[in-house]
Amino acid sequence: MEELAAVAFEHAPIGLVYSEDRTIRKCNPRFAAMFEYDTGALTGVSLSVLYPSSEEFLRIGKIGVSKMLGGGTYQDERIMRRKSGTLFWCRVRGQSLDPDHPFAKAVWSFADISEDRPLADMSVRERQVATMLAEGLTSKEIARALDISHRTVEVHRARLMKKFNARNSLELIAHIAGVPV
């Protein structure tokens, strides 16, 4: 049975990772290719190298650990970084093996959804706001989560609307979510 599980892991049609304390212990070829690495090059590497910035790695980590405590599961859609530095939208799902210590040992799946999601040239804060808008959060909720003012969120939203050529907030969210307008 272990041999079958190993074959399934290696040949899964989605990127898979086993991590300990947010460090990659094992990943499948699909995951490595998605991020433009050789499989062995990622073993022992912090997941932080796959984020657009260390700030985003820390912020998403705080959100993830709080959502995983007790239940052990987490999912979101976020912007990630390939080895070449190019950014792309990724759907991430995780399952902790110890819900009381979510990042101690966890299994993660990663799917490249960049074909469905446009990616404009955005600042770190604009990426954070865009990600939270795509999750359905209001400007006030985003402001609280990022510890910034509601007005600052609105400034970023206005910039995003211009970058995505959106006429209103609903159109912006549709663009960010990859829904045809």
FITI-210349 format. One record per residue: residue number from 1; residue in one letter; x, y negated, z of N, C-alpha, C in turn. Coordinates in steps of 0.1 Angstrom, whole numbers, always signed. Atoms other than C-alpha are relative to their C-alpha. Layout:
REM residues N
{num:NUM; residuo:A; n.east:X; n.north:Y; n.up:Z; ca.east:X; ca.north:Y; ca.up:Z; c.east:X; c.north:Y; c.up:Z}
...
//
This chain:
REM residues 181
{num:1; residuo:M; n.east:+8; n.north:+12; n.up:+0; ca.east:+0; ca.north:+0; ca.up:+0; c.east:+9; c.north:-13; c.up:+0}
{num:2; residuo:E; n.east:-9; n.north:+12; n.up:+0; ca.east:+29; ca.north:-24; ca.up:+7; c.east:+5; c.north:-3; c.up:-13}
{num:3; residuo:E; n.east:-5; n.north:+2; n.up:+14; ca.east:+42; ca.north:-18; ca.up:-28; c.east:-10; c.north:-7; c.up:-9}
{num:4; residuo:L; n.east:+11; n.north:+6; n.up:+8; ca.east:+8; ca.north:-27; ca.up:-43; c.east:-1; c.north:-15; c.up:+4}
{num:5; residuo:A; n.east:+1; n.north:+14; n.up:-4; ca.east:+7; ca.north:-59; ca.up:-22; c.east:+12; c.north:-8; c.up:-5}
{num:6; residuo:A; n.east:-11; n.north:+7; n.up:+6; ca.east:+42; ca.north:-69; ca.up:-34; c.east:-2; c.north:-2; c.up:-15}
{num:7; residuo:V; n.east:+3; n.north:+1; n.up:+14; ca.east:+32; ca.north:-63; ca.up:-70; c.east:-10; c.north:-11; c.up:-2}
{num:8; residuo:A; n.east:+10; n.north:+10; n.up:+1; ca.east:+1; ca.north:-84; ca.up:-65; c.east:+5; c.north:-14; c.up:+3}
{num:9; residuo:F; n.east:-6; n.north:+13; n.up:-3; ca.east:+21; ca.north:-112; ca.up:-49; c.east:+9; c.north:-5; c.up:-11}
{num:10; residuo:E; n.east:-9; n.north:+4; n.up:+11; ca.east:+47; ca.north:-113; ca.up:-77; c.east:-7; c.north:-3; c.up:-13}
{num:11; residuo:H; n.east:+7; n.north:+2; n.up:+13; ca.east:+21; ca.north:-112; ca.up:-105; c.east:-13; c.north:-7; c.up:+1}
{num:12; residuo:A; n.east:+13; n.north:+7; n.up:-2; ca.east:-7; ca.north:-133; ca.up:-91; c.east:+0; c.north:-11; c.up:-10}
{num:13; residuo:P; n.east:+2; n.north:+11; n.up:+10; ca.east:-21; ca.north:-158; ca.up:-116; c.east:+0; c.north:-14; c.up:+6}
{num:14; residuo:I; n.east:-1; n.north:+13; n.up:-7; ca.east:-16; ca.north:-186; ca.up:-91; c.east:+13; c.north:+0; c.up:+9}
{num:15; residuo:G; n.east:-13; n.north:+1; n.up:-8; ca.east:+14; ca.north:-199; ca.up:-71; c.east:-3; c.north:+4; c.up:+14}
{num:16; residuo:L; n.east:+1; n.north:-5; n.up:-14; ca.east:+18; ca.north:-182; ca.up:-38; c.east:+13; c.north:-2; c.up:+8}
{num:17; residuo:V; n.east:-12; n.north:+2; n.up:-8; ca.east:+41; ca.north:-190; ca.up:-9; c.east:-3; c.north:+6; c.up:+14}
{num:18; residuo:Y; n.east:+1; n.north:-3; n.up:-14; ca.east:+47; ca.north:-175; ca.up:+25; c.east:+10; c.north:-9; c.up:+7}
{num:19; residuo:S; n.east:-8; n.north:+9; n.up:-6; ca.east:+61; ca.north:-201; ca.up:+48; c.east:+1; c.north:+2; c.up:+15}
{num:20; residuo:E; n.east:-2; n.north:+0; n.up:-15; ca.east:+74; ca.north:-204; ca.up:+84; c.east:+4; c.north:-14; c.up:+4}
{num:21; residuo:D; n.east:-3; n.north:+13; n.up:-4; ca.east:+74; ca.north:-238; ca.up:+100; c.east:+2; c.north:-10; c.up:-12}
{num:22; residuo:R; n.east:+0; n.north:+9; n.up:+12; ca.east:+68; ca.north:-255; ca.up:+66; c.east:+13; c.north:+2; c.up:-8}
{num:23; residuo:T; n.east:-12; n.north:-4; n.up:+8; ca.east:+99; ca.north:-237; ca.up:+51; c.east:-4; c.north:+12; c.up:-8}
{num:24; residuo:I; n.east:+4; n.north:-11; n.up:+9; ca.east:+95; ca.north:-214; ca.up:+21; c.east:+9; c.north:+12; c.up:+4}
{num:25; residuo:R; n.east:-7; n.north:-13; n.up:-3; ca.east:+104; ca.north:-178; ca.up:+31; c.east:+0; c.north:+9; c.up:-13}
{num:26; residuo:K; n.east:+1; n.north:-8; n.up:+12; ca.east:+91; ca.north:-163; ca.up:-1; c.east:-10; c.north:-7; c.up:-9}
{num:27; residuo:C; n.east:+9; n.north:+5; n.up:+9; ca.east:+74; ca.north:-175; ca.up:-32; c.east:-1; c.north:+8; c.up:-13}
{num:28; residuo:N; n.east:+1; n.north:-8; n.up:+12; ca.east:+61; ca.north:-159; ca.up:-64; c.east:+5; c.north:-8; c.up:-12}
{num:29; residuo:P; n.east:-5; n.north:+7; n.up:+12; ca.east:+74; ca.north:-167; ca.up:-99; c.east:-9; c.north:-11; c.up:-5}
{num:30; residuo:R; n.east:+9; n.north:+10; n.up:+5; ca.east:+42; ca.north:-186; ca.up:-108; c.east:+2; c.north:-13; c.up:+8}
{num:31; residuo:F; n.east:-2; n.north:+12; n.up:-8; ca.east:+48; ca.north:-210; ca.up:-79; c.east:+13; c.north:-7; c.up:-4}
{num:32; residuo:A; n.east:-13; n.north:+6; n.up:+4; ca.east:+85; ca.north:-215; ca.up:-88; c.east:-1; c.north:-7; c.up:-14}
{num:33; residuo:A; n.east:+1; n.north:+6; n.up:+14; ca.east:+77; ca.north:-221; ca.up:-125; c.east:-8; c.north:-13; c.up:+1}
{num:34; residuo:M; n.east:+8; n.north:+12; n.up:-1; ca.east:+50; ca.north:-247; ca.up:-115; c.east:+8; c.north:-12; c.up:+4}
{num:35; residuo:F; n.east:-9; n.north:+11; n.up:-6; ca.east:+76; ca.north:-267; ca.up:-96; c.east:+13; c.north:-1; c.up:-7}
{num:36; residuo:E; n.east:-12; n.north:+0; n.up:+8; ca.east:+103; ca.north:-260; ca.up:-122; c.east:+13; c.north:+4; c.up:+7}
{num:37; residuo:Y; n.east:-12; n.north:-6; n.up:-7; ca.east:+126; ca.north:-240; ca.up:-100; c.east:+1; c.north:+15; c.up:-4}
{num:38; residuo:D; n.east:-2; n.north:-14; n.up:+0; ca.east:+140; ca.north:-205; ca.up:-101; c.east:-5; c.north:+5; c.up:+13}
{num:39; residuo:T; n.east:+6; n.north:-5; n.up:-12; ca.east:+123; ca.north:-183; ca.up:-75; c.east:+9; c.north:+0; c.up:+12}
{num:40; residuo:G; n.east:-10; n.north:-1; n.up:-11; ca.east:+154; ca.north:-177; ca.up:-54; c.east:+5; c.north:-13; c.up:+5}
{num:41; residuo:A; n.east:-5; n.north:+14; n.up:-4; ca.east:+163; ca.north:-214; ca.up:-54; c.east:-9; c.north:-6; c.up:+11}
{num:42; residuo:L; n.east:+9; n.north:+6; n.up:-9; ca.east:+133; ca.north:-221; ca.up:-32; c.east:+0; c.north:+7; c.up:+14}
{num:43; residuo:T; n.east:+0; n.north:-7; n.up:-12; ca.east:+139; ca.north:-195; ca.up:-5; c.east:+8; c.north:-8; c.up:+11}
{num:44; residuo:G; n.east:-7; n.north:+8; n.up:-11; ca.east:+148; ca.north:-213; ca.up:+28; c.east:-1; c.north:-15; c.up:-1}
{num:45; residuo:V; n.east:+1; n.north:+14; n.up:+3; ca.east:+139; ca.north:-247; ca.up:+14; c.east:-13; c.north:-5; c.up:+7}
{num:46; residuo:S; n.east:+12; n.north:+7; n.up:-6; ca.east:+115; ca.north:-271; ca.up:+32; c.east:-10; c.north:-3; c.up:-11}
{num:47; residuo:L; n.east:+11; n.north:+4; n.up:+9; ca.east:+82; ca.north:-277; ca.up:+15; c.east:+1; c.north:-15; c.up:-3}
{num:48; residuo:S; n.east:+0; n.north:+14; n.up:+2; ca.east:+90; ca.north:-314; ca.up:+18; c.east:+6; c.north:-4; c.up:-14}
{num:49; residuo:V; n.east:-5; n.north:+4; n.up:+13; ca.east:+110; ca.north:-313; ca.up:-15; c.east:-10; c.north:+0; c.up:-11}
{num:50; residuo:L; n.east:+11; n.north:-1; n.up:+10; ca.east:+77; ca.north:-307; ca.up:-33; c.east:-10; c.north:-12; c.up:+1}
{num:51; residuo:Y; n.east:+9; n.north:+12; n.up:-2; ca.east:+61; ca.north:-339; ca.up:-21; c.east:+6; c.north:-12; c.up:-6}
{num:52; residuo:P; n.east:-5; n.north:+12; n.up:+6; ca.east:+63; ca.north:-373; ca.up:-37; c.east:+9; c.north:-8; c.up:+9}
{num:53; residuo:S; n.east:-8; n.north:+7; n.up:-10; ca.east:+78; ca.north:-387; ca.up:-5; c.east:-1; c.north:+7; c.up:+14}
{num:54; residuo:S; n.east:+0; n.north:-6; n.up:-13; ca.east:+87; ca.north:-377; ca.up:+30; c.east:-11; c.north:-5; c.up:+9}
{num:55; residuo:E; n.east:+11; n.north:+6; n.up:-7; ca.east:+60; ca.north:-400; ca.up:+43; c.east:-13; c.north:+8; c.up:-3}
{num:56; residuo:E; n.east:+11; n.north:-8; n.up:+3; ca.east:+34; ca.north:-380; ca.up:+24; c.east:+1; c.north:+14; c.up:+6}
{num:57; residuo:F; n.east:-2; n.north:-13; n.up:-7; ca.east:+49; ca.north:-347; ca.up:+37; c.east:-5; c.north:+0; c.up:+14}
{num:58; residuo:L; n.east:+4; n.north:+1; n.up:-14; ca.east:+45; ca.north:-359; ca.up:+72; c.east:-15; c.north:-3; c.up:+2}
{num:59; residuo:R; n.east:+14; n.north:+3; n.up:-1; ca.east:+10; ca.north:-374; ca.up:+67; c.east:-9; c.north:+12; c.up:-2}
{num:60; residuo:I; n.east:+8; n.north:-12; n.up:+3; ca.east:-4; ca.north:-343; ca.up:+51; c.east:+2; c.north:+11; c.up:+10}
{num:61; residuo:G; n.east:-3; n.north:-9; n.up:-11; ca.east:+13; ca.north:-322; ca.up:+77; c.east:-9; c.north:-2; c.up:+13}
{num:62; residuo:K; n.east:+9; n.north:+4; n.up:-12; ca.east:-6; ca.north:-341; ca.up:+105; c.east:-14; c.north:+4; c.up:-3}
{num:63; residuo:I; n.east:+14; n.north:-3; n.up:+3; ca.east:-39; ca.north:-337; ca.up:+87; c.east:-2; c.north:+15; c.up:+0}
{num:64; residuo:G; n.east:+1; n.north:-15; n.up:+2; ca.east:-32; ca.north:-300; ca.up:+79; c.east:+0; c.north:+7; c.up:+14}
{num:65; residuo:V; n.east:-1; n.north:-7; n.up:-12; ca.east:-22; ca.north:-290; ca.up:+114; c.east:-13; c.north:-2; c.up:+8}
{num:66; residuo:S; n.east:+12; n.north:+3; n.up:-8; ca.east:-53; ca.north:-307; ca.up:+130; c.east:-12; c.north:+8; c.up:-6}
{num:67; residuo:K; n.east:+12; n.north:-8; n.up:+6; ca.east:-77; ca.north:-290; ca.up:+105; c.east:+2; c.north:+15; c.up:+2}
{num:68; residuo:M; n.east:-3; n.north:-14; n.up:-1; ca.east:-60; ca.north:-256; ca.up:+109; c.east:-1; c.north:+5; c.up:+14}
{num:69; residuo:L; n.east:+1; n.north:-5; n.up:-14; ca.east:-60; ca.north:-255; ca.up:+147; c.east:-13; c.north:+7; c.up:+3}
{num:70; residuo:G; n.east:+12; n.north:-8; n.up:-4; ca.east:-84; ca.north:-228; ca.up:+159; c.east:-5; c.north:+8; c.up:-11}
{num:71; residuo:G; n.east:+6; n.north:-7; n.up:+12; ca.east:-97; ca.north:-219; ca.up:+124; c.east:+10; c.north:+6; c.up:-9}
{num:72; residuo:G; n.east:-10; n.north:-6; n.up:+8; ca.east:-65; ca.north:-213; ca.up:+106; c.east:+0; c.north:-3; c.up:-15}
{num:73; residuo:T; n.east:+1; n.north:+2; n.up:+15; ca.east:-76; ca.north:-225; ca.up:+71; c.east:+1; c.north:-15; c.up:-3}
{num:74; residuo:Y; n.east:-1; n.north:+13; n.up:+5; ca.east:-69; ca.north:-256; ca.up:+51; c.east:+0; c.north:+0; c.up:-15}
{num:75; residuo:Q; n.east:+0; n.north:+2; n.up:+14; ca.east:-75; ca.north:-269; ca.up:+16; c.east:-1; c.north:-14; c.up:-4}
{num:76; residuo:D; n.east:+1; n.north:+14; n.up:+6; ca.east:-71; ca.north:-301; ca.up:-4; c.east:+5; c.north:+0; c.up:-14}
{num:77; residuo:E; n.east:-6; n.north:+2; n.up:+13; ca.east:-61; ca.north:-315; ca.up:-37; c.east:+8; c.north:-12; c.up:+2}
{num:78; residuo:R; n.east:-10; n.north:+11; n.up:-3; ca.east:-30; ca.north:-337; ca.up:-37; c.east:+10; c.north:-1; c.up:-12}
{num:79; residuo:I; n.east:-11; n.north:+2; n.up:+10; ca.east:-2; ca.north:-350; ca.up:-58; c.east:+13; c.north:+6; c.up:+5}
{num:80; residuo:M; n.east:-13; n.north:-6; n.up:-4; ca.east:+30; ca.north:-330; ca.up:-57; c.east:+10; c.north:-4; c.up:-10}
{num:81; residuo:R; n.east:-11; n.north:+4; n.up:+8; ca.east:+64; ca.north:-334; ca.up:-73; c.east:+8; c.north:+12; c.up:-5}
{num:82; residuo:R; n.east:-8; n.north:-11; n.up:+6; ca.east:+82; ca.north:-310; ca.up:-97; c.east:+15; c.north:-4; c.up:+2}
{num:83; residuo:K; n.east:-14; n.north:+2; n.up:-2; ca.east:+120; ca.north:-306; ca.up:-96; c.east:+5; c.north:-12; c.up:-9}
{num:84; residuo:S; n.east:-4; n.north:+10; n.up:+8; ca.east:+123; ca.north:-330; ca.up:-125; c.east:-4; c.north:-14; c.up:+5}
{num:85; residuo:G; n.east:+4; n.north:+13; n.up:-6; ca.east:+106; ca.north:-357; ca.up:-104; c.east:-14; c.north:-4; c.up:-5}
{num:86; residuo:T; n.east:+14; n.north:+4; n.up:+4; ca.east:+73; ca.north:-357; ca.up:-124; c.east:-10; c.north:+4; c.up:+10}
{num:87; residuo:L; n.east:+11; n.north:-3; n.up:-9; ca.east:+42; ca.north:-358; ca.up:-104; c.east:-12; c.north:+6; c.up:-7}
{num:88; residuo:F; n.east:+11; n.north:-7; n.up:+5; ca.east:+11; ca.north:-337; ca.up:-108; c.east:-10; c.north:+3; c.up:+11}
{num:89; residuo:W; n.east:+10; n.north:-4; n.up:-10; ca.east:-22; ca.north:-329; ca.up:-91; c.east:+0; c.north:+15; c.up:+2}
{num:90; residuo:C; n.east:-1; n.north:-14; n.up:-4; ca.east:-23; ca.north:-297; ca.up:-72; c.east:-11; c.north:+3; c.up:+10}
{num:91; residuo:R; n.east:+10; n.north:-5; n.up:-10; ca.east:-50; ca.north:-277; ca.up:-54; c.east:+7; c.north:+9; c.up:+9}
{num:92; residuo:V; n.east:-7; n.north:-8; n.up:-10; ca.east:-36; ca.north:-263; ca.up:-22; c.east:-10; c.north:+6; c.up:+10}
{num:93; residuo:R; n.east:+8; n.north:-7; n.up:-10; ca.east:-52; ca.north:-237; ca.up:+1; c.east:+10; c.north:+8; c.up:+9}
{num:94; residuo:G; n.east:-9; n.north:-7; n.up:-9; ca.east:-36; ca.north:-223; ca.up:+32; c.east:-7; c.north:+8; c.up:+11}
{num:95; residuo:Q; n.east:+5; n.north:-8; n.up:-11; ca.east:-42; ca.north:-196; ca.up:+58; c.east:+11; c.north:+3; c.up:+10}
{num:96; residuo:S; n.east:-10; n.north:-3; n.up:-10; ca.east:-23; ca.north:-195; ca.up:+90; c.east:-1; c.north:+14; c.up:+6}
{num:97; residuo:L; n.east:+1; n.north:-13; n.up:-6; ca.east:-14; ca.north:-162; ca.up:+105; c.east:-1; c.north:-1; c.up:+15}
{num:98; residuo:D; n.east:+2; n.north:+2; n.up:-15; ca.east:-16; ca.north:-177; ca.up:+140; c.east:-7; c.north:-14; c.up:+1}
{num:99; residuo:P; n.east:+7; n.north:+13; n.up:+0; ca.east:-44; ca.north:-203; ca.up:+142; c.east:+3; c.north:-10; c.up:+11}
{num:100; residuo:D; n.east:-4; n.north:+8; n.up:-11; ca.east:-30; ca.north:-216; ca.up:+175; c.east:+13; c.north:-8; c.up:-3}
{num:101; residuo:H; n.east:-13; n.north:+6; n.up:+4; ca.east:+3; ca.north:-225; ca.up:+158; c.east:+0; c.north:+1; c.up:-16}
{num:102; residuo:P; n.east:+3; n.north:-1; n.up:+14; ca.east:-8; ca.north:-232; ca.up:+122; c.east:+11; c.north:+1; c.up:-9}
{num:103; residuo:F; n.east:-11; n.north:+0; n.up:+10; ca.east:+25; ca.north:-238; ca.up:+105; c.east:+11; c.north:+10; c.up:+4}
{num:104; residuo:A; n.east:-10; n.north:-10; n.up:-4; ca.east:+45; ca.north:-211; ca.up:+124; c.east:+2; c.north:+11; c.up:-11}
{num:105; residuo:K; n.east:+0; n.north:-10; n.up:+11; ca.east:+36; ca.north:-185; ca.up:+97; c.east:-13; c.north:-2; c.up:-8}
{num:106; residuo:A; n.east:+12; n.north:+2; n.up:+8; ca.east:+12; ca.north:-192; ca.up:+68; c.east:+2; c.north:+4; c.up:-14}
{num:107; residuo:V; n.east:+0; n.north:-4; n.up:+14; ca.east:+3; ca.north:-181; ca.up:+33; c.east:-8; c.north:-12; c.up:-7}
{num:108; residuo:W; n.east:+5; n.north:+11; n.up:+8; ca.east:-4; ca.north:-208; ca.up:+7; c.east:-2; c.north:+3; c.up:-14}
{num:109; residuo:S; n.east:+1; n.north:-1; n.up:+15; ca.east:-18; ca.north:-209; ca.up:-28; c.east:+0; c.north:-14; c.up:-6}
{num:110; residuo:F; n.east:-2; n.north:+13; n.up:+7; ca.east:-10; ca.north:-237; ca.up:-53; c.east:-5; c.north:+2; c.up:-14}
{num:111; residuo:A; n.east:+4; n.north:+0; n.up:+14; ca.east:-28; ca.north:-244; ca.up:-86; c.east:+2; c.north:-14; c.up:-6}
{num:112; residuo:D; n.east:-2; n.north:+12; n.up:+8; ca.east:-18; ca.north:-270; ca.up:-111; c.east:-13; c.north:-4; c.up:-6}
{num:113; residuo:I; n.east:+13; n.north:+5; n.up:+6; ca.east:-49; ca.north:-290; ca.up:-119; c.east:+2; c.north:-13; c.up:-7}
{num:114; residuo:S; n.east:-4; n.north:+13; n.up:+6; ca.east:-31; ca.north:-318; ca.up:-137; c.east:-7; c.north:-2; c.up:-14}
{num:115; residuo:E; n.east:+8; n.north:+1; n.up:+13; ca.east:-50; ca.north:-310; ca.up:-170; c.east:-13; c.north:-6; c.up:+2}
{num:116; residuo:D; n.east:+13; n.north:+5; n.up:-4; ca.east:-82; ca.north:-319; ca.up:-152; c.east:+0; c.north:-14; c.up:+7}
{num:117; residuo:R; n.east:-1; n.north:+12; n.up:-8; ca.east:-69; ca.north:-349; ca.up:-133; c.east:+11; c.north:-9; c.up:-7}
{num:118; residuo:P; n.east:-10; n.north:+9; n.up:+6; ca.east:-52; ca.north:-380; ca.up:-149; c.east:+9; c.north:-5; c.up:+11}
{num:119; residuo:L; n.east:-9; n.north:+5; n.up:-10; ca.east:-22; ca.north:-393; ca.up:-131; c.east:+6; c.north:-13; c.up:-6}
{num:120; residuo:A; n.east:-6; n.north:+13; n.up:+4; ca.east:-14; ca.north:-430; ca.up:-135; c.east:+12; c.north:-3; c.up:+9}
{num:121; residuo:D; n.east:-12; n.north:+4; n.up:-7; ca.east:+18; ca.north:-447; ca.up:-123; c.east:-5; c.north:-7; c.up:+13}
{num:122; residuo:M; n.east:+5; n.north:+5; n.up:-13; ca.east:+9; ca.north:-452; ca.up:-86; c.east:+11; c.north:-1; c.up:+10}
{num:123; residuo:S; n.east:-9; n.north:+1; n.up:-12; ca.east:+27; ca.north:-464; ca.up:-55; c.east:-3; c.north:+11; c.up:+10}
{num:124; residuo:V; n.east:+3; n.north:-10; n.up:-10; ca.east:+29; ca.north:-441; ca.up:-25; c.east:-13; c.north:-3; c.up:+7}
{num:125; residuo:R; n.east:+12; n.north:+4; n.up:-7; ca.east:+1; ca.north:-460; ca.up:-8; c.east:-12; c.north:+2; c.up:-10}
{num:126; residuo:E; n.east:+10; n.north:-2; n.up:+10; ca.east:-20; ca.north:-459; ca.up:-40; c.east:-3; c.north:+15; c.up:-2}
{num:127; residuo:R; n.east:+2; n.north:-15; n.up:+1; ca.east:-15; ca.north:-421; ca.up:-42; c.east:-8; c.north:+4; c.up:+12}
{num:128; residuo:Q; n.east:+8; n.north:-4; n.up:-12; ca.east:-27; ca.north:-418; ca.up:-6; c.east:-14; c.north:-4; c.up:-1}
{num:129; residuo:V; n.east:+13; n.north:+5; n.up:+1; ca.east:-57; ca.north:-439; ca.up:-12; c.east:-8; c.north:+8; c.up:-11}
{num:130; residuo:A; n.east:+6; n.north:-8; n.up:+11; ca.east:-65; ca.north:-421; ca.up:-45; c.east:-4; c.north:+14; c.up:+5}
{num:131; residuo:T; n.east:+2; n.north:-14; n.up:-5; ca.east:-62; ca.north:-387; ca.up:-28; c.east:-12; c.north:+0; c.up:+9}
{num:132; residuo:M; n.east:+11; n.north:+0; n.up:-10; ca.east:-86; ca.north:-397; ca.up:+0; c.east:-13; c.north:-4; c.up:-7}
{num:133; residuo:L; n.east:+12; n.north:+3; n.up:+8; ca.east:-110; ca.north:-413; ca.up:-25; c.east:-6; c.north:+12; c.up:-6}
{num:134; residuo:A; n.east:+5; n.north:-13; n.up:+7; ca.east:-111; ca.north:-380; ca.up:-44; c.east:-6; c.north:+10; c.up:+10}
{num:135; residuo:E; n.east:+5; n.north:-8; n.up:-10; ca.east:-118; ca.north:-363; ca.up:-11; c.east:-14; c.north:-5; c.up:+5}
{num:136; residuo:G; n.east:+13; n.north:+5; n.up:-4; ca.east:-149; ca.north:-385; ca.up:-7; c.east:+0; c.north:-9; c.up:+12}
{num:137; residuo:L; n.east:+0; n.north:+9; n.up:-12; ca.east:-137; ca.north:-407; ca.up:+21; c.east:-3; c.north:-15; c.up:-4}
{num:138; residuo:T; n.east:+3; n.north:+14; n.up:+2; ca.east:-150; ca.north:-443; ca.up:+24; c.east:+13; c.north:-8; c.up:+3}
{num:139; residuo:S; n.east:-11; n.north:+9; n.up:-2; ca.east:-127; ca.north:-473; ca.up:+25; c.east:+3; c.north:-1; c.up:+15}
{num:140; residuo:K; n.east:-2; n.north:+1; n.up:-15; ca.east:-132; ca.north:-476; ca.up:+63; c.east:+7; c.north:+13; c.up:+5}
{num:141; residuo:E; n.east:-6; n.north:-13; n.up:-4; ca.east:-123; ca.north:-439; ca.up:+68; c.east:+14; c.north:+1; c.up:-4}
{num:142; residuo:I; n.east:-14; n.north:+0; n.up:+5; ca.east:-92; ca.north:-443; ca.up:+46; c.east:+8; c.north:-9; c.up:+9}
{num:143; residuo:A; n.east:-7; n.north:+10; n.up:-8; ca.east:-82; ca.north:-474; ca.up:+66; c.east:+4; c.north:+6; c.up:+13}
{num:144; residuo:R; n.east:-3; n.north:-6; n.up:-13; ca.east:-85; ca.north:-455; ca.up:+99; c.east:+11; c.north:+11; c.up:-1}
{num:145; residuo:A; n.east:-9; n.north:-11; n.up:+1; ca.east:-66; ca.north:-425; ca.up:+86; c.east:+14; c.north:-5; c.up:-3}
{num:146; residuo:L; n.east:-14; n.north:+5; n.up:+4; ca.east:-37; ca.north:-446; ca.up:+71; c.east:+4; c.north:-11; c.up:+10}
{num:147; residuo:D; n.east:-3; n.north:+11; n.up:-9; ca.east:-38; ca.north:-471; ca.up:+100; c.east:+4; c.north:-13; c.up:-7}
{num:148; residuo:I; n.east:-1; n.north:+12; n.up:+7; ca.east:-42; ca.north:-500; ca.up:+77; c.east:-14; c.north:-7; c.up:+0}
{num:149; residuo:S; n.east:+12; n.north:+7; n.up:+0; ca.east:-69; ca.north:-526; ca.up:+73; c.east:-9; c.north:+4; c.up:-11}
{num:150; residuo:H; n.east:+10; n.north:-3; n.up:+10; ca.east:-101; ca.north:-521; ca.up:+54; c.east:+2; c.north:-8; c.up:-13}
{num:151; residuo:R; n.east:-3; n.north:+9; n.up:+11; ca.east:-91; ca.north:-551; ca.up:+32; c.east:+11; c.north:+6; c.up:-9}
{num:152; residuo:T; n.east:-12; n.north:-6; n.up:+7; ca.east:-58; ca.north:-534; ca.up:+23; c.east:-4; c.north:+11; c.up:-9}
{num:153; residuo:V; n.east:+5; n.north:-11; n.up:+8; ca.east:-76; ca.north:-503; ca.up:+12; c.east:-8; c.north:-6; c.up:-13}
{num:154; residuo:E; n.east:+8; n.north:+6; n.up:+11; ca.east:-99; ca.north:-525; ca.up:-10; c.east:+10; c.north:-6; c.up:-11}
{num:155; residuo:V; n.east:-10; n.north:+5; n.up:+10; ca.east:-68; ca.north:-541; ca.up:-26; c.east:+6; c.north:+11; c.up:-8}
{num:156; residuo:H; n.east:-5; n.north:-12; n.up:+7; ca.east:-54; ca.north:-507; ca.up:-34; c.east:-11; c.north:+6; c.up:-10}
{num:157; residuo:R; n.east:+11; n.north:-5; n.up:+9; ca.east:-88; ca.north:-496; ca.up:-48; c.east:-1; c.north:-8; c.up:-12}
{num:158; residuo:A; n.east:+1; n.north:+9; n.up:+11; ca.east:-89; ca.north:-527; ca.up:-70; c.east:+11; c.north:+3; c.up:-10}
{num:159; residuo:R; n.east:-12; n.north:-3; n.up:+9; ca.east:-54; ca.north:-519; ca.up:-84; c.east:-3; c.north:+13; c.up:-7}
{num:160; residuo:L; n.east:+3; n.north:-13; n.up:+6; ca.east:-65; ca.north:-483; ca.up:-90; c.east:-10; c.north:-1; c.up:-11}
{num:161; residuo:M; n.east:+11; n.north:+2; n.up:+10; ca.east:-96; ca.north:-494; ca.up:-108; c.east:+6; c.north:-6; c.up:-13}
{num:162; residuo:K; n.east:-7; n.north:+6; n.up:+12; ca.east:-74; ca.north:-515; ca.up:-131; c.east:+9; c.north:+10; c.up:-7}
{num:163; residuo:K; n.east:-9; n.north:-10; n.up:+6; ca.east:-49; ca.north:-487; ca.up:-137; c.east:-8; c.north:+11; c.up:-7}
{num:164; residuo:F; n.east:+8; n.north:-11; n.up:+6; ca.east:-77; ca.north:-462; ca.up:-145; c.east:-10; c.north:-6; c.up:-10}
{num:165; residuo:N; n.east:+10; n.north:+7; n.up:+8; ca.east:-97; ca.north:-488; ca.up:-165; c.east:-14; c.north:+4; c.up:+4}
{num:166; residuo:A; n.east:+13; n.north:-3; n.up:-6; ca.east:-127; ca.north:-481; ca.up:-142; c.east:-8; c.north:-13; c.up:+2}
{num:167; residuo:R; n.east:+8; n.north:+12; n.up:-1; ca.east:-156; ca.north:-505; ca.up:-142; c.east:-6; c.north:-1; c.up:+14}
{num:168; residuo:N; n.east:+5; n.north:+0; n.up:-14; ca.east:-168; ca.north:-495; ca.up:-107; c.east:+6; c.north:+11; c.up:+8}
{num:169; residuo:S; n.east:-5; n.north:-10; n.up:-9; ca.east:-160; ca.north:-473; ca.up:-77; c.east:-3; c.north:+14; c.up:-5}
{num:170; residuo:L; n.east:+4; n.north:-14; n.up:+4; ca.east:-180; ca.north:-443; ca.up:-90; c.east:+9; c.north:+4; c.up:-12}
{num:171; residuo:E; n.east:-8; n.north:-4; n.up:+12; ca.east:-161; ca.north:-444; ca.up:-123; c.east:+14; c.north:+3; c.up:+4}
{num:172; residuo:L; n.east:-13; n.north:-2; n.up:-5; ca.east:-128; ca.north:-447; ca.up:-105; c.east:+1; c.north:+14; c.up:+6}
{num:173; residuo:I; n.east:+0; n.north:-13; n.up:-6; ca.east:-136; ca.north:-416; ca.up:-84; c.east:-1; c.north:+11; c.up:-10}
{num:174; residuo:A; n.east:+2; n.north:-9; n.up:+11; ca.east:-147; ca.north:-398; ca.up:-115; c.east:+14; c.north:+2; c.up:-7}
{num:175; residuo:H; n.east:-13; n.north:-1; n.up:+7; ca.east:-113; ca.north:-406; ca.up:-132; c.east:+10; c.north:+8; c.up:+9}
{num:176; residuo:I; n.east:-9; n.north:-6; n.up:-9; ca.east:-94; ca.north:-396; ca.up:-101; c.east:-3; c.north:+15; c.up:+2}
{num:177; residuo:A; n.east:+5; n.north:-14; n.up:-2; ca.east:-114; ca.north:-364; ca.up:-97; c.east:+1; c.north:+8; c.up:-14}
{num:178; residuo:G; n.east:-1; n.north:-7; n.up:+12; ca.east:-109; ca.north:-356; ca.up:-134; c.east:-13; c.north:+4; c.up:-7}
{num:179; residuo:V; n.east:+13; n.north:-2; n.up:+5; ca.east:-146; ca.north:-357; ca.up:-142; c.east:-2; c.north:-9; c.up:-13}
{num:180; residuo:P; n.east:+1; n.north:+8; n.up:+12; ca.east:-153; ca.north:-369; ca.up:-178; c.east:-11; c.north:-11; c.up:+3}
{num:181; residuo:V; n.east:+9; n.north:+12; n.up:-3; ca.east:-170; ca.north:-404; ca.up:-177; c.east:-7; c.north:-3; c.up:-13}
//
